[in-house]
Amino acid sequence: MSIVVSQTLPWDKSTLQLDRAERWRTLGPLIRPSISVVNVGKSSVALIDTTHAKVSSIHVGAIVEASIFTDSTFTENDLFVCVVKEAGDEIRLEELCTVIENAVTSLDSQCSIVLQIGEKRSAVRTIGGVFLVTVEKEIEFKHLLALLKSSKNSEELAVDELVSSFLKTATTIEERVHPDKVAGFPSIVHASGKAQFENATKVFEIGALQLLKATKSISGQNTVSIHIADINGLSQLERHIIAHELAKISNSLDIPYHITLSTINFNDHSPRGWTISVCPVPRAILTPLTQPSNPLLEDSQSIHTSPVTANSANIVFEDALVRQILTQGCSALIAAEPVVTEYDTIVGDGDCGLTLKSGAEKVLSFIEGKDLSNLPQVLGALVDDLEATMGGTSGALYCIFLSSLAQNLRTARTVPDALDQALSHLLDFTRARKGDRTCLDTLIPFVEILKTTEDVERALQAARKGNEETKNMQARLGRSAYLDDSATRGVPDPGAYGLLVLLEGLASR
């Protein structure tokens, strides 16, 4: 008997034919059994979700080109009808109204609105009662869909007011990551040109801040609806960092805001980035969001149950020794940036080296003039600065770990105990574990061996072994998870390698 094993590869776009409207005749009911399919135009199809059509509320539909339609367009926006339009196909308004009227009962007591992307913003109320709204960009399309879903008032007059306000005042910006560096930093392309990406806060001071300032001047007492669409697949963490920065800007300008998120995929090799749409909306229609609480400050999870105060640590720290250790570790990490960047260019986004370097430089500048004998207090204050400097997943992990370490250094009996408690807290905030090909493959063995033996050299040996093992691991998280094993084999995880360099630098004498 012989067994033939062949690699299973993802279907390519040409094979799936997802850009053909006819294809969704089969896929629609498979995605959601309540969907029925009706022919419209010459070769387009209307997907109708009968469960939504029976709900007594505003009915939202959309006309979407097959080339940009995805199942999430339908499922995430609670659409009751979505016309997947074949390129070049003309759909008569009368035909569309007939489809909607057949799907919705008691139309005279409900409002039906259908959105589409066209050349010019407009809104037309048809004889059959359908409100056909045209916007110019995909970000506007996504924003208005999110607004209609978030609106607390579904009466026809309120919907008319919402749409009218949106078409008159909605403003957008788009910003993309650029492969070229500016002053040694990654760069972002704004409407005014390229600018360096030093940290998230400074990036949004260029485009988003000006956008929100302009909106504030016309918003009055309205809620400002902010819609953020990541372009070509930012991570969840990156999306929420953008939302966090826009929330901070809105608070600083005293703007009541409501933030929604979506994704835009251009199905090409264009750079990743984000686009933002803002629009003032009457508060009777859209309620502002309350300031979100920080999960790190909740009592149930908190590492900050009491402030870190000077001279409160059980461990005695010598300023000169702590300064020497931190300087050695950060200097080693800065020097290793080209190697980390090279590894991350192969298996990731290419930004890990610069992220770690920026963090190390921030540490060195921050500790100048500080009394490091009060290390817990200084470390706690440092984290606030690092949050604005270190982006990406690695930056978030470092900040959570160091924030917990600052608190535990105040109460722990030894440094290994504090590290162990900080690691335990970090694991509450990430799904990553040893074996997932992340920086935790270096951190976990280092902390575990140091905790049990209090031998730094043995802990470093365990960390080196963990880093080495990442060369042959299959990534389960992050961008490396989307690569074939052959692309990552032999290359250590950049985060694991960078952390090893830092630990070796901290331990050198």
Phi and psi in degrees as a GROMACS rama.xvg file:
@    title "Ramachandran Plot"
@    xaxis  label "Phi"
@    yaxis  label "Psi"
@TYPE xy
-123.647  147.194  SER-2
-118.871  127.564  ILE-3
-104.583  122.986  VAL-4
-113.432  125.846  VAL-5
-125.243  147.732  SER-6
-72.3637  135.892  GLN-7
-89.9436  119.226  THR-8
-108.971  151.286  LEU-9
-62.2615  145.881  PRO-10
-66.4172  136.313  TRP-11
-82.8632  166.92  ASP-12
-61.8906  -38.4009  LYS-13
-66.4987  -31.2073  SER-14
-75.1819  -42.8715  THR-15
-70.1227  -30.8555  LEU-16
56.501  41.3746  GLN-17
-71.2886  -13.8531  LEU-18
-88.0326  9.21378  ASP-19
-106.186  125.87  ARG-20
-58.5242  -38.322  ALA-21
-59.6743  -29.5833  GLU-22
-61.905  -32.1726  ARG-23
-76.6473  -9.44314  TRP-24
-61.079  -37.3074  ARG-25
-87.2523  -42.2188  THR-26
-71.3726  -34.6945  LEU-27
-53.5254  -57.1891  GLY-28
-64.9485  -25.1082  PRO-29
-70.7141  -37.8725  LEU-30
-69.1701  -42.296  ILE-31
-143.534  110.496  ARG-32
-58.2705  -22.5282  PRO-33
-77.0051  -3.28327  SER-34
-81.5245  133.118  ILE-35
-114.372  156.211  SER-36
-119.92  133.885  VAL-37
-129.177  138.319  VAL-38
-73.8052  137.105  ASN-39
-137.232  151.568  VAL-40
62.2996  -153.612  GLY-41
-85.9763  -41.0505  LYS-42
-142.686  16.7029  SER-43
-96.2525  165.487  SER-44
-132.954  147.884  VAL-45
-108.514  122.894  ALA-46
-95.083  120.963  LEU-47
-117.47  123.83  ILE-48
-95.6826  103.747  ASP-49
-66.5393  -23.794  THR-50
-67.5824  -37.4041  THR-51
-74.8988  -32.688  HIS-52
-65.0848  -22.3498  ALA-53
-90.2484  -7.47259  LYS-54
-80.5125  132.773  VAL-55
-82.952  85.1107  SER-56
-163.127  -172.869  SER-57
-64.7476  135.981  ILE-58
-105.114  121.533  HIS-59
-109.869  129.64  VAL-60
-128.755  174.789  GLY-61
-151.179  150.488  ALA-62
-114.126  118.124  ILE-63
-129.05  134.9  VAL-64
-61.5304  138.082  GLU-65
-58.4928  -28.736  ALA-66
-67.437  -23.3034  SER-67
-116.716  1.29841  ILE-68
-76.7484  137.324  PHE-69
-133.254  163.819  THR-70
-62.6139  -28.7682  ASP-71
-67.6954  -28.0739  SER-72
-55.9048  -38.9489  THR-73
-81.8044  -49.6695  PHE-74
-77.2508  -34.022  THR-75
-80.9755  -15.3753  GLU-76
-110.784  10.2558  ASN-77
53.6998  40.8238  ASP-78
-74.1213  142.894  LEU-79
-96.314  -19.5537  PHE-80
-147.077  138.836  VAL-81
-138.771  118.472  CYS-82
-89.6817  115.797  VAL-83
-90.0945  109.437  VAL-84
-96.8247  125.704  LYS-85
-71.5115  142.611  GLU-86
-56.378  129.727  ALA-87
84.6357  -7.1798  GLY-88
-79.8656  136.365  ASP-89
-103.026  128.086  GLU-90
-111.726  119.078  ILE-91
-71.1786  140.349  ARG-92
-61.3047  -37.969  LEU-93
-62.072  -38.6766  GLU-94
-66.8043  -40.2697  GLU-95
-63.648  -43.2879  LEU-96
-61.6314  -38.3111  CYS-97
-63.389  -41.7724  THR-98
-61.1823  -43.9756  VAL-99
-68.0956  -44.15  ILE-100
-62.6175  -35.6409  GLU-101
-70.824  -25.2778  ASN-102
-89.575  -26.5941  ALA-103
-111.158  131.693  VAL-104
-90.2725  153.069  THR-105
47.3693  56.3109  SER-106
-59.4658  -29.3474  LEU-107
-66.3076  -17.4135  ASP-108
-105.972  7.74328  SER-109
-133.187  164.231  GLN-110
-113.853  129.214  CYS-111
-116.085  128.532  SER-112
-129.007  134.825  ILE-113
-123.458  128.932  VAL-114
-104.872  148.305  LEU-115
-150.634  161.575  GLN-116
-100.771  128.152  ILE-117
-143.4  -162.814  GLY-118
-82.4183  -25.8707  GLU-119
-146.747  141.411  LYS-120
-64.7053  134.952  ARG-121
-163.7  164.364  SER-122
-143.794  128.666  ALA-123
-130.309  129.059  VAL-124
-95.7621  118.879  ARG-125
-83.2802  167.295  THR-126
-61.0606  -34.9529  ILE-127
-77.9938  -0.0840299  GLY-128
94.2835  2.03897  GLY-129
-82.4323  133.817  VAL-130
-98.3651  106.327  PHE-131
-96.9844  116.062  LEU-132
-115.242  130.748  VAL-133
-114.376  130.054  THR-134
-119.345  169.334  VAL-135
-98.4748  -24.6165  GLU-136
-129.129  158.361  LYS-137
-65.8709  -34.7219  GLU-138
-63.6746  -37.5353  ILE-139
-66.6042  -40.0487  GLU-140
-60.2864  -48.2409  PHE-141
-65.2096  -39.2872  LYS-142
-64.3223  -47.9882  HIS-143
-66.5274  -36.0218  LEU-144
-60.2806  -44.9759  LEU-145
-65.0775  -37.7861  ALA-146
-63.3472  -44.7197  LEU-147
-64.2101  -35.332  LEU-148
-70.9444  -35.1233  LYS-149
-83.8978  -18.3109  SER-150
-60.9278  136.942  SER-151
-94.1094  -0.598909  LYS-152
-128.015  112.312  ASN-153
-102.065  10.9543  SER-154
-68.4567  151.946  GLU-155
-59.428  -42.4445  GLU-156
-63.5411  -38.556  LEU-157
-66.9991  -39.1681  ALA-158
-65.3574  -42.1911  VAL-159
-58.8457  -43.407  ASP-160
-65.6986  -41.4207  GLU-161
-62.4186  -48.5672  LEU-162
-64.4675  -43.1807  VAL-163
-60.4604  -44.5082  SER-164
-62.779  -41.5075  SER-165
-64.3083  -48.1761  PHE-166
-64.5806  -28.9994  LEU-167
-83.6031  -34.3607  LYS-168
-120.684  -11.8459  THR-169
-61.6952  132.432  ALA-170
-130.68  144.56  THR-171
-131.495  155.773  THR-172
-135.63  157.987  ILE-173
-135.884  136.606  GLU-174
-136.173  136.317  GLU-175
-125.684  148.895  ARG-176
-71.7986  137.976  VAL-177
-115.221  140.247  HIS-178
-66.6336  -23.422  PRO-179
-77.7689  149.626  ASP-180
-95.4412  150.647  LYS-181
-123.134  117.44  VAL-182
55.6011  36.3208  ALA-183
83.4458  -1.26117  GLY-184
-109.354  156.1  PHE-185
-58.2061  157.462  PRO-186
-122.377  155.607  SER-187
-122.016  137.282  ILE-188
-94.2858  114.903  VAL-189
-101.355  177.3  HIS-190
-61.5977  -29.996  ALA-191
-91.1717  0.475518  SER-192
126.63  -167.778  GLY-193
-84.3835  145.657  LYS-194
-144.446  151.957  ALA-195
-72.3024  144.741  GLN-196
-97.0348  88.9554  PHE-197
-84.8807  -43.716  GLU-198
-160.438  166.621  ASN-199
-61.5407  -39.5959  ALA-200
-60.7013  -45.4997  THR-201
-69.4847  -33.0524  LYS-202
-60.612  -44.4652  VAL-203
-81.0087  -8.36323  PHE-204
-73.3746  -16.0408  GLU-205
-84.8309  -58.8362  ILE-206
-96.1922  -54.4065  GLY-207
-64.9899  -39.5255  ALA-208
-60.8663  -45.7985  LEU-209
-66.1244  -36.8923  GLN-210
-62.4633  -44.8096  LEU-211
-72.6591  -33.8209  LEU-212
-62.0479  -43.4277  LYS-213
-65.1658  -38.1601  ALA-214
-69.1585  -36.7993  THR-215
-59.2489  -35.0141  LYS-216
-66.9561  -19.8587  SER-217
-116.36  -1.40182  ILE-218
-82.1905  -25.4915  SER-219
59.9076  -129.966  GLY-220
-97.9037  15.5153  GLN-221
-76.5676  163.137  ASN-222
-81.0835  133.935  THR-223
-92.6654  114.437  VAL-224
-82.7008  123.85  SER-225
-116.489  121.033  ILE-226
-116.296  127.79  HIS-227
-114.282  123.277  ILE-228
-117.64  120.061  ALA-229
-77.3463  146.406  ASP-230
-105.329  124.203  ILE-231
60.4679  32.9341  ASN-232
89.6484  65.891  GLY-233
-77.3201  158.352  LEU-234
-73.4827  163.961  SER-235
-58.625  -40.0493  GLN-236
-63.4419  -44.612  LEU-237
-63.4629  -39.2152  GLU-238
-62.0866  -42.1788  ARG-239
-76.3207  -24.2449  HIS-240
-64.7364  -42.9633  ILE-241
-60.7338  -46.6296  ILE-242
-60.83  -39.8858  ALA-243
-63.0138  -43.5651  HIS-244
-64.9914  -40.7178  GLU-245
-68.264  -33.7933  LEU-246
-65.1634  -41.0018  ALA-247
-62.8925  -43.3748  LYS-248
-62.9771  -43.9826  ILE-249
-61.2668  -42.3396  SER-250
-64.2348  -39.5931  ASN-251
-66.3592  -28.2584  SER-252
-93.4395  2.13113  LEU-253
59.1363  45.2623  ASP-254
-104.468  121.647  ILE-255
-71.4684  127.05  PRO-256
-133.46  162.222  TYR-257
-140.007  118.359  HIS-258
-106.435  134.309  ILE-259
-129.591  158.977  THR-260
-130.612  151.594  LEU-261
-157.482  -176.268  SER-262
-130.802  141.43  THR-263
-121.977  124.148  ILE-264
-113.575  124.085  ASN-265
-90.6748  -0.942317  PHE-266
53.7069  37.8093  ASN-267
-142.329  -167.136  ASP-268
-102.375  23.6245  HIS-269
-70.5413  156.42  SER-270
-63.7941  156.398  PRO-271
-75.4373  163.914  ARG-272
173.987  -150.767  GLY-273
-153.684  156.78  TRP-274
-134.314  142.643  THR-275
-126.514  134.475  ILE-276
-123.054  134.135  SER-277
-128.012  150.134  VAL-278
-161.304  128.926  CYS-279
-74.8176  135.678  PRO-280
-132.335  137.528  VAL-281
-54.2574  138.937  PRO-282
-65.1611  -22.2838  ARG-283
-66.0836  -19.3873  ALA-284
-102.874  -38.5754  ILE-285
-131.283  121.777  LEU-286
-85.9069  133.744  THR-287
-63.6577  152.556  PRO-288
-78.8093  145.058  LEU-289
-80.5413  157.545  THR-290
-61.202  120.387  GLN-291
-67.9762  146.795  PRO-292
-81.697  152.567  SER-293
-86.9207  118.954  ASN-294
-60.5614  -22.7906  PRO-295
-73.397  -13.1127  LEU-296
-105.485  0.655869  LEU-297
-72.224  141.581  GLU-298
-59.68  -35.8497  ASP-299
-69.4796  -24.959  SER-300
-120.101  -0.893698  GLN-301
-71.3143  142.849  SER-302
-102.992  -2.79682  ILE-303
-111.646  46.143  HIS-304
-67.5847  -20.8827  THR-305
-147.834  151.59  SER-306
-66.5203  149.031  PRO-307
-83.6471  112.706  VAL-308
-111.152  159.702  THR-309
-64.3983  145.953  ALA-310
61.1773  23.6706  ASN-311
-102.845  -2.82174  SER-312
-79.0851  145.709  ALA-313
-76.8016  -25.4226  ASN-314
-90.3182  136.281  ILE-315
-90.9263  127.399  VAL-316
-114.074  134.639  PHE-317
-98.4364  125.565  GLU-318
-54.1626  -49.755  ASP-319
-63.26  -41.6282  ALA-320
-69.4852  -44.6741  LEU-321
-62.1005  -41.3193  VAL-322
-62.9754  -41.5927  ARG-323
-63.6511  -44.4167  GLN-324
-63.3283  -47.1872  ILE-325
-65.3829  -39.6976  LEU-326
-64.1646  -42.8032  THR-327
-63.1249  -45.5223  GLN-328
-64.6447  -46.7689  GLY-329
-67.4601  -38.715  CYS-330
-63.434  -40.1756  SER-331
-63.853  -40.3233  ALA-332
-68.0708  -39.6394  LEU-333
-63.0996  -42.8784  ILE-334
-66.3694  -27.6864  ALA-335
-85.7705  -0.0203452  ALA-336
-53.1259  -45.7639  GLU-337
-59.9258  -37.4717  PRO-338
-69.9644  -45.2736  VAL-339
-61.3335  -42.5226  VAL-340
-62.5938  -40.5019  THR-341
-61.4512  -46.1041  GLU-342
-61.3132  -43.6976  TYR-343
-73.1404  -24.725  ASP-344
-66.5937  -32.2413  THR-345
-76.844  -43.2163  ILE-346
-115.307  -0.919148  VAL-347
-146.765  -142.401  GLY-348
-91.4577  -11.5307  ASP-349
84.6807  7.76503  GLY-350
-108.325  -2.79629  ASP-351
-63.2532  -42.6818  CYS-352
-60.7505  -45.174  GLY-353
-68.6217  -34.4744  LEU-354
-62.763  -47.7543  THR-355
-67.2592  -38.9155  LEU-356
-63.0202  -44.7478  LYS-357
-60.8929  -40.8723  SER-358
-63.8209  -43.089  GLY-359
-64.8509  -41.2669  ALA-360
-64.3422  -37.6214  GLU-361
-64.4228  -40.3715  LYS-362
-61.0342  -47.2372  VAL-363
-62.7638  -41.1641  LEU-364
-72.1419  -33.2043  SER-365
-70.1436  -37.4509  PHE-366
-80.1259  -7.24605  ILE-367
-62.1153  124.901  GLU-368
79.8083  -2.65965  GLY-369
-87.6769  149.905  LYS-370
-87.5968  99.8529  ASP-371
-78.693  -0.613022  LEU-372
-70.4445  -18.9243  SER-373
-100.206  53.4399  ASN-374
-57.1498  -44.608  LEU-375
-57.2704  -42.1133  PRO-376
-67.3857  -43.839  GLN-377
-65.3912  -42.2402  VAL-378
-64.7525  -39.3567  LEU-379
-62.2317  -41.0052  GLY-380
-70.8283  -33.2479  ALA-381
-61.8588  -38.0431  LEU-382
-58.5106  -36.9604  VAL-383
-59.5751  -38.5844  ASP-384
-73.8856  -38.0735  ASP-385
-64.9207  -32.6505  LEU-386
-59.0969  -32.458  GLU-387
-87.2277  -13.1933  ALA-388
-101.377  -42.3319  THR-389
-96.6779  113.333  MET-390
-94.9824  -175.008  GLY-391
70.9168  -178.211  GLY-392
-65.8894  -41.6488  THR-393
-62.3276  -38.6909  SER-394
-61.6523  -42.1524  GLY-395
-64.7039  -41.8191  ALA-396
-64.4152  -43.8964  LEU-397
-60.8342  -43.8494  TYR-398
-66.7316  -41.1769  CYS-399
-63.5598  -45.0994  ILE-400
-64.0573  -46.8401  PHE-401
-68.8949  -34.5934  LEU-402
-63.4398  -42.3503  SER-403
-68.6246  -39.4507  SER-404
-61.8724  -39.4821  LEU-405
-58.0429  -42.7777  ALA-406
-70.6011  -43.2342  GLN-407
-73.198  -25.2865  ASN-408
-64.4693  -23.3412  LEU-409
-75.5911  -29.5821  ARG-410
-115.493  -19.418  THR-411
-72.2568  158.001  ALA-412
-76.5602  -37.9655  ARG-413
-137.066  165.597  THR-414
-62.6145  -44.092  VAL-415
-57.2707  -37.3792  PRO-416
-62.4768  -43.6263  ASP-417
-63.8163  -41.1921  ALA-418
-63.4696  -41.1771  LEU-419
-64.2033  -41.7855  ASP-420
-68.3656  -37.7858  GLN-421
-66.2431  -39.3644  ALA-422
-63.2716  -43.6617  LEU-423
-59.0766  -40.5963  SER-424
-68.2126  -41.0445  HIS-425
-58.6408  -39.9801  LEU-426
-67.0281  -16.0338  LEU-427
-73.5796  -17.3807  ASP-428
-111.731  4.78299  PHE-429
-144.912  146.269  THR-430
-81.2327  -12.7863  ARG-431
-65.8625  139.702  ALA-432
-138.509  173.92  ARG-433
-59.5341  131.849  LYS-434
101.08  -3.69156  GLY-435
-93.566  3.34835  ASP-436
63.6492  62.1774  ARG-437
-139.841  -177.709  THR-438
-63.3564  -18.606  CYS-439
-68.8901  -18.9579  LEU-440
-68.5125  -20.6497  ASP-441
-94.3846  -43.3923  THR-442
-68.5433  -46.5787  LEU-443
-61.0775  -51.5369  ILE-444
-64.1759  -34.9371  PRO-445
-61.026  -49.9815  PHE-446
-67.0676  -41.9542  VAL-447
-62.5235  -45.9134  GLU-448
-69.9139  -39.4576  ILE-449
-63.8952  -37.2226  LEU-450
-65.4358  -42.3204  LYS-451
-83.8014  -27.8592  THR-452
-114.455  -22.492  THR-453
55.1879  28.4454  GLU-454
-110.437  108.335  ASP-455
-63.4706  -40.8761  VAL-456
-65.2006  -41.5752  GLU-457
-66.032  -36.2305  ARG-458
-65.3969  -39.3346  ALA-459
-65.6196  -38.6659  LEU-460
-60.9267  -41.2341  GLN-461
-65.4223  -38.2892  ALA-462
-66.1881  -41.0834  ALA-463
-62.604  -41.598  ARG-464
-63.2453  -42.5305  LYS-465
-62.588  -42.6637  GLY-466
-63.7988  -43.1172  ASN-467
-62.2745  -37.2463  GLU-468
-66.8827  -23.4941  GLU-469
-66.4164  -18.6219  THR-470
-62.6572  -26.8914  LYS-471
-116.695  14.2942  ASN-472
-88.4745  149.925  MET-473
-89.0796  123.523  GLN-474
-68.1048  135.421  ALA-475
-109.157  -15.8362  ARG-476
-132.543  160.659  LEU-477
76.3904  -174.437  GLY-478
-69.7992  -26.7163  ARG-479
-62.0443  -24.0329  SER-480
-64.8213  -19.5977  ALA-481
-90.9249  -3.09559  TYR-482
-95.5113  151.741  LEU-483
-66.6019  148.274  ASP-484
-54.5724  -34.1479  ASP-485
-64.6601  -24.311  SER-486
-76.7318  -27.3862  ALA-487
-104.232  -15.0119  THR-488
-62.6831  131.049  ARG-489
89.6415  -8.90736  GLY-490
-109.577  123.205  VAL-491
-68.4224  156.201  PRO-492
-62.3088  127.353  ASP-493
-57.9312  -39.9309  PRO-494
-66.5483  -39.9785  GLY-495
-65.8097  -41.6396  ALA-496
-66.5418  -44.3284  TYR-497
-60.7712  -40.909  GLY-498
-66.6087  -37.7464  LEU-499
-61.4955  -43.9097  LEU-500
-58.6519  -42.8031  VAL-501
-62.9446  -46.6915  LEU-502
-63.7843  -41.8146  LEU-503
-64.582  -37.9532  GLU-504
-66.8415  -41.5137  GLY-505
-63.4496  -33.5995  LEU-506
-88.2873  -10.1045  ALA-507
-72.0851  147.016  SER-508
